[in-house]
Amino acid sequence: MVLDPVAQMRRALADMRTGAGTGDAGDFLPLAASFTQAVQTDAESVRQIEYRDRALTVRFEPRAVDSAAKRDALVERLAKGGLTARFSDSVLSVRRGGGT
């Protein structure tokens, strides 16, 4: 049964890329590398990074992202790097742009 053919196709392509040794842009290392490039100036404020379901969950020191301007600036830098990001308090969810 095919519930979501697009998602199923994306998973199959990612599995084939991984099997061929080429990886996928949503894998941990490419995603973490893109995140790291965007957050360089704020790197010391990162408390924890978790990878699950092709997304990073990043916990920051609350004071580092205590204003909307700081959060918006970081989300904008991530978007320039091809990532989509969303804050909830001091926790940031990051995915490869386009939801893939």
Backbone as a chain_set.jsonl record, in Angstrom:
{"seq": "MVLDPVAQMRRALADMRTGAGTGDAGDFLPLAASFTQAVQTDAESVRQIEYRDRALTVRFEPRAVDSAAKRDALVERLAKGGLTARFSDSVLSVRRGGGT", "coords": {"N": [[0.85, -1.172, 0.0], [0.574, 2.198, -0.817], [0.912, 5.073, 0.847], [1.915, 7.66, 0.859], [3.187, 8.584, -1.898], [5.251, 10.345, -2.786], [6.864, 10.819, -0.518], [7.63, 8.182, -0.044], [9.117, 7.672, -2.366], [11.209, 9.518, -2.016], [12.425, 8.47, 0.291], [13.249, 5.984, -0.721], [15.078, 6.813, -2.708], [16.988, 8.087, -1.081], [17.842, 5.871, 0.403], [19.006, 4.366, -1.653], [21.09, 6.097, -2.431], [22.592, 6.132, -0.093], [23.275, 3.433, 0.035], [24.903, 3.318, -2.184], [26.991, 4.749, -1.331], [27.06, 7.498, -1.616], [25.57, 9.158, -0.051], [23.199, 11.585, 1.294], [21.748, 14.844, 1.128], [20.213, 15.377, 3.365], [21.24, 13.775, 5.313], [23.023, 13.252, 8.431], [25.756, 14.343, 8.553], [26.091, 16.186, 6.222], [23.975, 17.95, 6.83], [24.61, 18.85, 9.427], [27.058, 20.09, 8.847], [26.262, 22.226, 7.179], [24.663, 23.603, 9.004], [26.584, 24.295, 10.931], [28.233, 26.072, 9.511], [26.513, 28.242, 9.254], [26.068, 29.023, 11.882], [28.402, 29.822, 13.061], [29.321, 32.185, 14.496], [27.819, 32.008, 16.775], [28.47, 29.662, 18.007], [29.415, 28.898, 20.58], [27.188, 29.12, 22.119], [25.603, 26.93, 21.789], [24.043, 24.249, 23.32], [23.231, 21.563, 23.004], [22.973, 19.122, 20.404], [20.798, 17.233, 18.492], [20.03, 14.557, 16.304], [17.421, 13.435, 14.376], [14.995, 11.789, 12.426], [15.787, 12.995, 9.994], [16.348, 15.609, 10.704], [17.774, 18.304, 12.613], [17.775, 18.977, 16.059], [18.351, 21.64, 17.979], [19.574, 22.842, 20.967], [19.905, 25.855, 22.598], [21.816, 28.082, 24.726], [19.668, 29.891, 26.739], [19.969, 32.746, 26.97], [21.34, 33.378, 24.667], [19.59, 33.4, 22.586], [17.559, 35.144, 23.22], [15.975, 37.134, 22.193], [13.645, 38.181, 19.669], [14.875, 39.286, 17.46], [17.487, 38.187, 17.482], [16.886, 35.463, 17.124], [15.549, 35.55, 14.64], [17.611, 36.504, 12.979], [19.393, 34.349, 13.015], [17.806, 32.31, 11.882], [17.502, 33.41, 9.347], [20.179, 33.377, 8.414], [20.537, 30.614, 8.302], [18.636, 29.953, 6.353], [19.815, 31.132, 4.114], [21.807, 29.324, 3.754], [20.476, 27.204, 2.71], [18.772, 25.868, 4.426], [15.864, 25.108, 6.396], [14.366, 26.497, 9.247], [13.03, 26.562, 12.572], [12.103, 28.127, 15.539], [11.38, 27.297, 18.946], [11.018, 28.615, 21.842], [14.134, 28.314, 23.274], [14.935, 26.333, 21.615], [15.808, 24.996, 18.533], [14.636, 23.785, 15.449], [15.951, 22.222, 12.652], [16.043, 21.665, 9.204], [16.858, 20.343, 5.96], [16.382, 22.572, 3.297], [13.153, 22.862, 1.699], [11.979, 20.689, 2.815], [12.964, 18.144, 2.412]], "CA": [[0.0, 0.0, 0.0], [1.331, 3.437, -0.915], [0.173, 6.148, 1.501], [2.479, 8.935, 0.417], [4.154, 8.158, -2.913], [6.399, 11.245, -2.863], [7.728, 10.509, 0.63], [8.183, 6.848, -0.262], [10.142, 7.796, -3.389], [12.363, 10.203, -1.417], [13.105, 7.512, 1.167], [13.916, 4.985, -1.558], [16.257, 7.458, -3.297], [17.981, 8.272, -0.015], [18.394, 4.549, 0.695], [19.889, 3.991, -2.754], [22.296, 6.928, -2.347], [23.373, 5.639, 1.042], [23.821, 2.136, -0.372], [25.956, 3.558, -3.172], [28.076, 5.475, -0.673], [27.06, 8.912, -1.95], [24.883, 9.915, 0.988], [22.082, 12.441, 0.94], [21.886, 16.164, 1.759], [19.522, 15.374, 4.651], [21.963, 12.953, 6.287], [23.548, 14.034, 9.548], [26.975, 15.123, 8.303], [25.866, 17.383, 5.405], [23.084, 18.869, 7.535], [25.384, 19.456, 10.511], [28.059, 20.986, 8.266], [25.569, 23.454, 6.762], [24.267, 24.299, 10.231], [27.792, 24.837, 11.554], [28.671, 27.249, 8.753], [25.602, 29.367, 9.511], [26.015, 29.399, 13.293], [29.775, 30.001, 13.536], [29.491, 33.242, 15.494], [27.057, 31.66, 17.973], [28.771, 28.264, 18.313], [29.579, 28.657, 22.013], [25.892, 29.162, 22.786], [24.907, 25.67, 21.556], [24.126, 23.301, 24.443], [23.035, 20.169, 22.592], [22.457, 18.872, 19.063], [20.244, 15.888, 18.334], [19.604, 14.286, 14.927], [16.369, 12.416, 14.306], [14.031, 11.989, 11.336], [16.383, 13.888, 8.997], [16.317, 16.982, 11.217], [18.55, 18.615, 13.811], [17.148, 19.73, 17.134], [19.481, 22.334, 18.61], [19.231, 23.574, 22.188], [20.822, 26.957, 22.841], [21.751, 28.81, 25.988], [18.527, 30.803, 26.564], [20.382, 34.15, 26.785], [21.893, 33.554, 23.331], [18.484, 33.57, 21.633], [16.511, 35.696, 24.084], [15.166, 38.155, 21.519], [13.165, 37.803, 18.346], [15.873, 39.724, 16.48], [18.564, 37.185, 17.446], [16.343, 34.24, 16.527], [15.284, 35.818, 13.226], [18.891, 36.613, 12.277], [19.925, 33.004, 12.857], [16.953, 31.62, 10.906], [17.838, 33.978, 8.037], [21.484, 32.828, 8.006], [20.317, 29.207, 7.956], [17.915, 29.932, 5.071], [20.802, 31.424, 3.066], [22.572, 28.095, 3.58], [19.617, 26.15, 2.165], [18.092, 25.143, 5.501], [14.67, 25.705, 6.99], [14.521, 26.432, 10.697], [11.92, 27.081, 13.36], [12.388, 28.193, 16.968], [10.4, 27.166, 20.007], [11.832, 29.08, 22.972], [15.567, 28.288, 22.944], [15.162, 25.102, 20.859], [15.705, 25.244, 17.099], [14.522, 22.624, 14.575], [16.597, 22.546, 11.383], [15.942, 20.656, 8.136], [17.295, 20.757, 4.627], [15.32, 23.365, 2.654], [12.213, 22.129, 0.862], [11.392, 19.596, 3.566], [13.486, 16.848, 2.012]], "C": [[0.899, 1.241, 0.0], [0.478, 4.559, -0.315], [0.626, 7.52, 1.039], [3.561, 8.63, -0.61], [5.388, 9.043, -3.004], [7.375, 10.953, -1.726], [8.383, 9.147, 0.462], [9.304, 6.894, -1.295], [11.396, 8.461, -2.825], [13.152, 9.264, -0.51], [13.873, 6.479, 0.352], [15.167, 5.569, -2.217], [17.36, 7.657, -2.27], [18.638, 6.947, 0.339], [19.36, 4.105, -0.395], [21.185, 4.796, -2.721], [23.198, 6.443, -1.223], [24.032, 4.315, 0.688], [24.95, 2.279, -1.367], [27.127, 4.336, -2.581], [28.1, 6.959, -0.974], [26.367, 9.769, -0.907], [23.787, 10.801, 0.423], [22.229, 13.753, 1.706], [21.202, 16.236, 3.112], [20.164, 14.468, 5.685], [22.614, 13.852, 7.336], [24.728, 14.916, 9.159], [26.754, 16.33, 7.391], [24.98, 18.419, 6.102], [23.835, 19.591, 8.651], [26.437, 20.429, 9.976], [27.419, 22.299, 7.825], [25.148, 24.276, 7.965], [25.468, 24.999, 10.857], [28.286, 26.08, 10.833], [27.802, 28.461, 9.072], [25.692, 29.88, 10.939], [27.387, 29.703, 13.883], [29.914, 31.027, 14.648], [28.785, 32.923, 16.805], [27.395, 30.26, 18.485], [28.876, 27.98, 19.807], [28.255, 28.652, 22.763], [25.087, 27.873, 22.589], [25.137, 24.744, 22.743], [24.116, 21.859, 23.974], [22.519, 20.131, 21.161], [22.008, 17.422, 18.997], [19.801, 15.736, 16.878], [18.587, 13.159, 14.956], [15.419, 12.778, 13.167], [14.497, 13.061, 10.349], [16.33, 15.358, 9.401], [17.23, 17.102, 12.431], [17.649, 19.335, 14.8], [18.303, 20.319, 17.936], [18.974, 23.115, 19.813], [20.329, 24.601, 22.456], [20.756, 27.398, 24.295], [20.613, 29.825, 25.818], [18.928, 32.255, 26.307], [20.888, 34.422, 25.376], [20.813, 33.814, 22.286], [17.274, 34.167, 22.357], [15.675, 36.793, 23.432], [14.747, 37.645, 20.141], [14.186, 38.177, 17.277], [17.009, 38.713, 16.358], [18.089, 35.902, 16.768], [16.122, 34.424, 15.027], [16.577, 35.895, 12.42], [19.49, 35.226, 12.03], [19.12, 32.221, 11.82], [17.262, 32.121, 9.491], [19.18, 33.451, 7.523], [21.343, 31.364, 7.587], [19.611, 29.09, 6.606], [18.866, 30.21, 3.914], [21.666, 30.204, 2.769], [21.727, 26.928, 3.088], [18.877, 25.335, 3.206], [16.814, 25.865, 5.912], [14.773, 25.493, 8.489], [13.314, 27.067, 11.378], [12.296, 27.018, 14.843], [11.159, 27.901, 17.801], [11.184, 27.435, 21.288], [13.3, 29.069, 22.563], [15.942, 27.005, 22.174], [14.866, 25.372, 19.385], [15.6, 23.905, 16.365], [15.045, 23.03, 13.207], [16.471, 21.366, 10.423], [16.562, 21.222, 6.866], [16.122, 21.48, 3.994], [14.446, 22.516, 1.755], [11.613, 20.923, 1.542], [11.884, 18.213, 3.184], [14.447, 16.322, 3.03]], "O": [[1.876, 1.304, 0.746], [-0.542, 4.948, -0.884], [-0.185, 8.427, 0.854], [4.722, 8.438, -0.25], [6.478, 8.539, -3.275], [8.581, 10.851, -1.953], [9.558, 8.976, 0.787], [10.33, 6.234, -1.126], [12.513, 8.031, -3.111], [14.383, 9.253, -0.53], [15.008, 6.136, 0.684], [16.2, 4.903, -2.282], [18.534, 7.423, -2.558], [19.849, 6.891, 0.552], [20.411, 3.534, -0.103], [22.261, 4.246, -2.956], [24.416, 6.354, -1.381], [25.203, 4.094, 0.997], [25.861, 1.452, -1.396], [28.135, 4.556, -3.252], [29.068, 7.633, -0.623], [26.559, 10.984, -0.881], [23.489, 10.766, -0.771], [22.775, 13.771, 2.81], [21.569, 17.073, 3.937], [19.69, 14.394, 6.819], [22.736, 15.061, 7.143], [24.702, 16.12, 9.411], [27.192, 17.425, 7.744], [25.21, 19.622, 5.977], [23.709, 20.806, 8.802], [26.681, 21.474, 10.581], [27.973, 23.37, 8.07], [25.259, 25.502, 7.955], [25.377, 26.157, 11.264], [28.712, 27.041, 11.474], [28.303, 29.583, 9.15], [25.421, 31.054, 11.188], [27.513, 29.828, 15.101], [30.572, 30.755, 15.652], [29.114, 33.504, 17.84], [26.668, 29.725, 19.322], [28.461, 26.911, 20.255], [28.199, 28.227, 23.917], [24.005, 27.732, 23.158], [26.277, 24.483, 23.127], [24.879, 21.028, 24.467], [21.733, 20.984, 20.749], [22.733, 16.508, 19.39], [19.261, 16.673, 16.289], [18.845, 12.077, 15.485], [15.084, 13.948, 12.977], [13.72, 13.916, 9.925], [16.273, 16.244, 8.547], [17.434, 16.143, 13.175], [16.857, 20.198, 14.42], [19.124, 19.592, 18.496], [18.068, 23.941, 19.698], [21.512, 24.269, 22.53], [19.784, 27.13, 25.002], [20.604, 30.556, 24.828], [18.287, 32.931, 25.502], [20.872, 35.568, 24.926], [21.088, 34.379, 21.228], [16.132, 33.759, 22.141], [14.759, 37.325, 24.059], [15.408, 36.797, 19.541], [14.341, 37.455, 16.292], [17.449, 38.411, 15.249], [18.798, 35.326, 15.943], [16.471, 33.548, 14.235], [16.631, 35.4, 11.294], [20.032, 34.964, 10.956], [19.698, 31.543, 10.971], [17.28, 31.334, 8.545], [19.31, 33.117, 6.345], [21.968, 30.933, 6.619], [19.952, 28.222, 5.803], [18.745, 29.601, 2.851], [22.195, 30.064, 1.666], [22.198, 25.791, 3.049], [18.403, 24.237, 2.916], [16.707, 27.085, 5.786], [15.214, 24.44, 8.948], [12.673, 27.972, 10.845], [12.75, 25.985, 15.336], [10.036, 28.219, 17.41], [11.928, 26.574, 21.759], [13.676, 29.743, 21.605], [17.115, 26.642, 22.094], [13.813, 25.906, 19.037], [16.384, 22.993, 16.626], [14.64, 24.056, 12.661], [16.753, 20.222, 10.781], [16.759, 22.43, 6.733], [14.98, 21.046, 4.14], [14.919, 21.571, 1.124], [10.823, 20.199, 0.936], [11.291, 17.212, 3.585], [14.992, 15.231, 2.86]]}, "num_chains": 1, "name": "protein.A"}
